[in-house]
Structures are given as structure tokens and as C-alpha cells.
Amino acid sequence: MSDVIYREAVRADLPTVIALLADDVLGKARDFTEVDEAYEKAFAAIDADRRNQLIVAEQDGELVGCLQITYIPGLGRHGSERSLIESVRVRSDRRGQGLGRDLMTWAVDQARQRGCALVQLTTDKTRDDAHRFYLSLGFVASHEGMKLAL
């Protein structure tokens, strides 16, 4: 496997990123594959916010993975910043080859270099494979997350 480059997404990456988000059992039910105004607006907001990064994994000139990192300031943990990782996806034909592990390791290293006290993420309760994956990376299921759809 050739080297993977991790970089911030640019607008031209948006169609591939939303295709990655939709290329998933749960994503098919909540994401679209066409760039529309909502995706354009969301990308612009992420791109403009210094505490947000939309990261893509590029291999052999193709986007093969993505994730979003949000850095959250807080008073807890003695005023520490934390890193929130969401929307982790690896292209279906590249899964099982270690790319997800490398992508997550890279993201955790970014948080560590930034001085974050912890990295957190949420994962749907139905994603048993994802739970095993995150546990294998050292994450601990220490809290119960809750969401309120609006």
C-alpha cells in the first residue's frame, strides 16, 4: 500500500466526502450523494472555523477516507481543550487494510500535539464493529451519550 497523505479538505473534495458519508448503512439513511446548498453551507462554516478541520486521507491521488476534528475549549479538566472526532469514514473498498487505524492514530496525534487533554467521539450503538475498533485503539466506553433530534 502506498503512502497516505492526510490534509484539510478543500471545496473540490466535497462531492467525494459526502459520498463517503453516504457509503454506509446508517449514512444511506441520513446523507445524500449530491452536493446541495446545505452541504455547501456546512463546508464553508467548517472551513472558516479555526477550531474545526475536515480531514481527508488521499492515496494514489484518490480520497479514501475522511473525518472531522473539532477542538472544544472547556473549563473542565482544569481548563483543558478536548478533541471531538466525528464522521470517520473509509471508502468501502479500502476497509480492513489498516487505513482507519492510521487515520485515527494521525488524528489523535494531532490532538496530542495541540495539547488536548482528551479525545472523544460518539459512535452509533448499532455499530458493533466500530465499537471494537475504537476499543482496540485505546478508547474507553466511559460515558453514555445522548442526542435530541431537532
Solvent accessible surface area in square Angstrom, and as a share of the most:
residue,aa,sasa,rsa
1,M,142,0.63
2,S,54,0.35
3,D,127,0.66
4,V,34,0.19
5,I,103,0.52
6,Y,43,0.16
7,R,71,0.26
8,E,90,0.40
9,A,8,0.06
10,V,83,0.48
11,R,104,0.38
12,A,85,0.66
13,D,12,0.06
14,L,7,0.03
15,P,60,0.38
16,T,52,0.30
17,V,4,0.02
18,I,2,0.01
19,A,44,0.34
20,L,5,0.03
21,L,28,0.14
22,A,6,0.05
23,D,46,0.24
24,D,20,0.10
25,V,132,0.76
26,L,47,0.23
27,G,0,0.00
28,K,141,0.60
29,A,94,0.73
30,R,139,0.51
31,D,33,0.17
32,F,133,0.55
33,T,88,0.51
34,E,129,0.58
35,V,42,0.24
36,D,61,0.31
37,E,147,0.66
38,A,69,0.54
39,Y,30,0.11
40,E,62,0.28
41,K,153,0.65
42,A,49,0.38
43,F,16,0.07
44,A,57,0.45
45,A,62,0.48
46,I,31,0.16
47,D,93,0.48
48,A,90,0.70
49,D,58,0.30
50,R,182,0.67
51,R,61,0.22
52,N,24,0.12
53,Q,43,0.19
54,L,16,0.08
55,I,1,0.01
56,V,0,0.00
57,A,0,0.00
58,E,38,0.17
59,Q,4,0.02
60,D,106,0.55
61,G,65,0.63
62,E,77,0.35
63,L,17,0.09
64,V,0,0.00
65,G,0,0.00
66,C,0,0.00
67,L,0,0.00
68,Q,40,0.18
69,I,0,0.00
70,T,31,0.18
71,Y,7,0.03
72,I,58,0.29
73,P,79,0.49
74,G,31,0.30
75,L,169,0.84
76,G,45,0.43
77,R,144,0.52
78,H,189,0.85
79,G,48,0.46
80,S,29,0.19
81,E,33,0.15
82,R,63,0.23
83,S,0,0.00
84,L,42,0.21
85,I,1,0.00
86,E,50,0.22
87,S,41,0.27
88,V,28,0.16
89,R,24,0.09
90,V,16,0.09
91,R,57,0.21
92,S,58,0.37
93,D,88,0.46
94,R,44,0.16
95,R,110,0.40
96,G,88,0.85
97,Q,91,0.40
98,G,34,0.33
99,L,3,0.01
100,G,15,0.14
101,R,101,0.37
102,D,75,0.39
103,L,0,0.00
104,M,1,0.00
105,T,65,0.38
106,W,60,0.21
107,A,0,0.00
108,V,33,0.19
109,D,51,0.26
110,Q,51,0.22
111,A,1,0.01
112,R,158,0.58
113,Q,143,0.64
114,R,101,0.37
115,G,56,0.54
116,C,19,0.11
117,A,54,0.42
118,L,37,0.19
119,V,31,0.18
120,Q,58,0.26
121,L,34,0.17
122,T,67,0.39
123,T,46,0.27
124,D,53,0.28
125,K,145,0.61
126,T,101,0.59
127,R,54,0.20
128,D,84,0.43
129,D,104,0.54
130,A,24,0.19
131,H,53,0.24
132,R,143,0.52
133,F,52,0.22
134,Y,23,0.09
135,L,98,0.49
136,S,67,0.43
137,L,46,0.23
138,G,57,0.55
139,F,38,0.16
140,V,116,0.67
141,A,94,0.73
142,S,78,0.50
143,H,157,0.70
144,E,111,0.50
145,G,57,0.54
146,M,175,0.78
147,K,172,0.73
148,L,149,0.74
149,A,101,0.79
150,L,204,1.01
